[in-house]
Amino acid sequence: MKIAVYGASEYTGRLVAAELRRRGFDIVLSGRSAERLRQAAASLGLTGTNVRAADAADPDALAAAFEGCAAVINCAGPFTAFGHTVVRAAIAAGCHYVDTSAEQEFVQSLFETFGE
Ligand SMILES: NC(=O)c1ccc[n+]([C@@H]2O[C@H](COP(=O)([O-])OP(=O)(O)OC[C@H]3O[C@@H](n4cnc5c(N)ncnc54)[C@H](OP(=O)(O)O)[C@@H]3O)[C@@H](O)[C@H]2O)c1
């Protein structure tokens, strides 16, 4: 099973990616900077891992990055600023979605906007 980690370049994203790898999942590392994602992959020893850069404001690029994944784990905050675009792209790509947000306003807006 393939899982995309968005915001995989930094702290939480790297932890999530490392744990997914430990559990044997295929991983797509995604975020706005291909260079930083490659650095994260190298630091985690994830050579050959699929890196798919996509700007958080570009719905089509995000959906393409998430294509073929069963789920998206969004670790890129602040979520209130650009989280909805990532959620919409995950839905467009047919993925389950989860994130690391503790922003209550954002979490409430997810239920109100995407609950159905
Ligand atoms: N619920 C909890 O208890 C909990 C625990 C830990 C973290 N968090 C939340 O999880 C998020 C990540 O935390 P962290 O400690 O991993 O932070 P971090 O190390 O600063 O990483 C932030 C990540 O977000 C990405 N990002 C920032 N602005 C972006 C933008 N405009 N477009 C695309 N990507 C962008 C960064 O990508 P670049 O490398 O390209 O800058 C990086 O991958 C934060 O919102 C934090 O509040 C919640």
Ligand as a Chemical Component Dictionary entry (heavy atoms), coordinates in Angstrom:
data_LIG
# 
_chem_comp.id                   LIG 
_chem_comp.type                 NON-POLYMER 
_chem_comp.pdbx_formal_charge   0 
_chem_comp.three_letter_code    LIG 
# 
loop_
_chem_comp_atom.comp_id 
_chem_comp_atom.atom_id 
_chem_comp_atom.alt_atom_id 
_chem_comp_atom.type_symbol 
_chem_comp_atom.charge 
_chem_comp_atom.model_Cartn_x 
_chem_comp_atom.model_Cartn_y 
_chem_comp_atom.model_Cartn_z 
_chem_comp_atom.pdbx_ordinal 
LIG N1  N1  N 0  -1.245 17.839 16.937 1  
LIG C1  C1  C 0  -0.046 17.866 17.517 2  
LIG O1  O1  O 0  0.138  17.539 18.691 3  
LIG C2  C2  C 0  1.104  18.276 16.686 4  
LIG C3  C3  C 0  2.358  17.782 16.958 5  
LIG C4  C4  C 0  3.422  18.159 16.141 6  
LIG C5  C5  C 0  3.172  19.040 15.098 7  
LIG N2  N2  N 1  1.946  19.509 14.862 8  
LIG C6  C6  C 0  1.676  20.415 13.744 9  
LIG O2  O2  O 0  2.176  19.796 12.566 10 
LIG C7  C7  C 0  2.712  20.795 11.698 11 
LIG C8  C8  C 0  4.165  20.448 11.387 12 
LIG O3  O3  O 0  4.935  20.528 12.572 13 
LIG P1  P1  P 0  6.519  20.363 12.490 14 
LIG O4  O4  O 0  7.013  20.421 13.878 15 
LIG O5  O5  O -1 6.831  19.168 11.628 16 
LIG O6  O6  O 0  6.925  21.724 11.729 17 
LIG P2  P2  P 0  8.189  21.985 10.773 18 
LIG O7  O7  O 0  9.325  21.112 11.173 19 
LIG O8  O8  O 0  8.374  23.468 10.766 20 
LIG O9  O9  O 0  7.652  21.515 9.334  21 
LIG C9  C9  C 0  6.658  22.278 8.674  22 
LIG C10 C10 C 0  6.348  21.587 7.360  23 
LIG O10 O10 O 0  5.310  22.337 6.694  24 
LIG C11 C11 C 0  5.775  22.669 5.406  25 
LIG N3  N3  N 0  5.232  23.941 4.953  26 
LIG C12 C12 C 0  5.246  25.118 5.637  27 
LIG N4  N4  N 0  4.670  26.093 4.889  28 
LIG C13 C13 C 0  4.300  25.491 3.715  29 
LIG C14 C14 C 0  3.654  25.961 2.543  30 
LIG N5  N5  N 0  3.250  27.241 2.395  31 
LIG N6  N6  N 0  3.415  25.067 1.537  32 
LIG C15 C15 C 0  3.784  23.784 1.672  33 
LIG N7  N7  N 0  4.403  23.268 2.753  34 
LIG C16 C16 C 0  4.657  24.126 3.765  35 
LIG C17 C17 C 0  7.276  22.725 5.504  36 
LIG O11 O11 O 0  7.839  22.560 4.216  37 
LIG P3  P3  P 0  9.203  23.310 3.768  38 
LIG O12 O12 O 0  10.348 22.388 4.168  39 
LIG O13 O13 O 0  9.064  23.458 2.303  40 
LIG O14 O14 O 0  9.277  24.635 4.502  41 
LIG C18 C18 C 0  7.553  21.543 6.434  42 
LIG O15 O15 O 0  7.561  20.325 5.728  43 
LIG C19 C19 C 0  2.587  22.141 12.443 44 
LIG O16 O16 O 0  1.422  22.794 11.974 45 
LIG C20 C20 C 0  2.422  21.746 13.883 46 
LIG O17 O17 O 0  1.667  22.698 14.607 47 
LIG C21 C21 C 0  0.892  19.134 15.628 48 
# 
loop_
_chem_comp_bond.comp_id 
_chem_comp_bond.atom_id_1 
_chem_comp_bond.atom_id_2 
_chem_comp_bond.value_order 
_chem_comp_bond.pdbx_ordinal 
LIG N1  C1  SING 1  
LIG C1  O1  DOUB 2  
LIG C1  C2  SING 3  
LIG C2  C3  SING 4  
LIG C2  C21 DOUB 5  
LIG C3  C4  DOUB 6  
LIG C4  C5  SING 7  
LIG C5  N2  DOUB 8  
LIG N2  C6  SING 9  
LIG N2  C21 SING 10 
LIG C6  O2  SING 11 
LIG C6  C20 SING 12 
LIG O2  C7  SING 13 
LIG C7  C8  SING 14 
LIG C7  C19 SING 15 
LIG C8  O3  SING 16 
LIG O3  P1  SING 17 
LIG P1  O4  DOUB 18 
LIG P1  O5  SING 19 
LIG P1  O6  SING 20 
LIG O6  P2  SING 21 
LIG P2  O7  DOUB 22 
LIG P2  O8  SING 23 
LIG P2  O9  SING 24 
LIG O9  C9  SING 25 
LIG C9  C10 SING 26 
LIG C10 O10 SING 27 
LIG C10 C18 SING 28 
LIG O10 C11 SING 29 
LIG C11 N3  SING 30 
LIG C11 C17 SING 31 
LIG N3  C12 SING 32 
LIG N3  C16 SING 33 
LIG C12 N4  DOUB 34 
LIG N4  C13 SING 35 
LIG C13 C14 SING 36 
LIG C13 C16 DOUB 37 
LIG C14 N5  SING 38 
LIG C14 N6  DOUB 39 
LIG N6  C15 SING 40 
LIG C15 N7  DOUB 41 
LIG N7  C16 SING 42 
LIG C17 O11 SING 43 
LIG C17 C18 SING 44 
LIG O11 P3  SING 45 
LIG P3  O12 DOUB 46 
LIG P3  O13 SING 47 
LIG P3  O14 SING 48 
LIG C18 O15 SING 49 
LIG C19 O16 SING 50 
LIG C19 C20 SING 51 
LIG C20 O17 SING 52 
# 
